[in-house]
């Protein structure tokens, strides 16, 4: 996994966290849901890349 992929995935997760918090603070359920979706997507991508790394290093 390249460093840029790691950064992009982490950025997506952090952005999702910010959206979820902002949505919760403002009562915007749509923004909150979008943020949680982005968080989840970022985490899934990171997990997939870790699996690829494990097979590449073996």
C-alpha positions as CSV (number, residue, x, y, z in Angstrom):
1,X,0.0,0.0,0.0
2,X,1.4,3.3,-1.0
3,X,1.7,6.2,1.4
4,X,-0.7,8.3,-0.6
5,X,-3.4,5.5,-0.3
6,X,-2.9,5.4,3.5
7,X,-3.2,9.2,3.7
8,X,-6.3,9.3,1.5
9,X,-8.1,6.6,3.5
10,X,-7.3,8.2,6.8
11,X,-8.4,11.6,5.5
12,X,-11.7,10.1,4.4
13,X,-12.1,8.6,7.9
14,X,-11.3,11.9,9.6
15,X,-13.5,13.8,7.3
16,X,-16.3,11.4,8.1
17,X,-15.8,11.9,11.8
18,X,-15.9,15.7,11.4
19,X,-19.2,15.4,9.3
20,X,-20.7,13.1,11.9
21,X,-19.9,15.4,14.8
22,X,-21.1,18.5,12.9
23,X,-24.3,16.7,12.0
24,X,-24.9,15.7,15.6
25,X,-24.1,19.2,16.8
26,X,-26.5,20.9,14.4
27,X,-29.2,18.2,14.5
28,X,-28.6,17.4,10.8
29,X,-29.3,13.7,10.6
30,X,-28.4,13.5,6.9
31,X,-25.0,15.0,7.5
32,X,-24.4,12.8,10.5
33,X,-25.3,9.7,8.4
34,X,-23.1,10.8,5.6
35,X,-20.2,11.2,8.0
36,X,-20.7,7.8,9.5
37,X,-20.8,6.3,6.0
38,X,-17.5,8.1,5.1
39,X,-15.9,6.9,8.4
40,X,-16.9,3.3,7.6
41,X,-15.7,3.5,4.0
42,X,-12.3,4.8,5.1
43,X,-11.9,2.1,7.7
44,X,-12.9,-0.7,5.2
45,X,-10.4,0.6,2.7
46,X,-7.6,0.7,5.3
47,X,-8.5,-2.9,6.3
48,X,-8.4,-4.0,2.7
49,X,-5.0,-2.4,2.2
50,X,-3.6,-4.1,5.3
51,X,-4.7,-7.5,3.9
52,X,-3.0,-6.7,0.6
53,X,0.1,-5.7,2.5
54,X,0.1,-8.9,4.5
55,X,0.0,-11.0,1.3
56,X,2.6,-8.9,-0.4
57,X,5.1,-9.2,2.5
58,X,4.7,-13.0,2.8
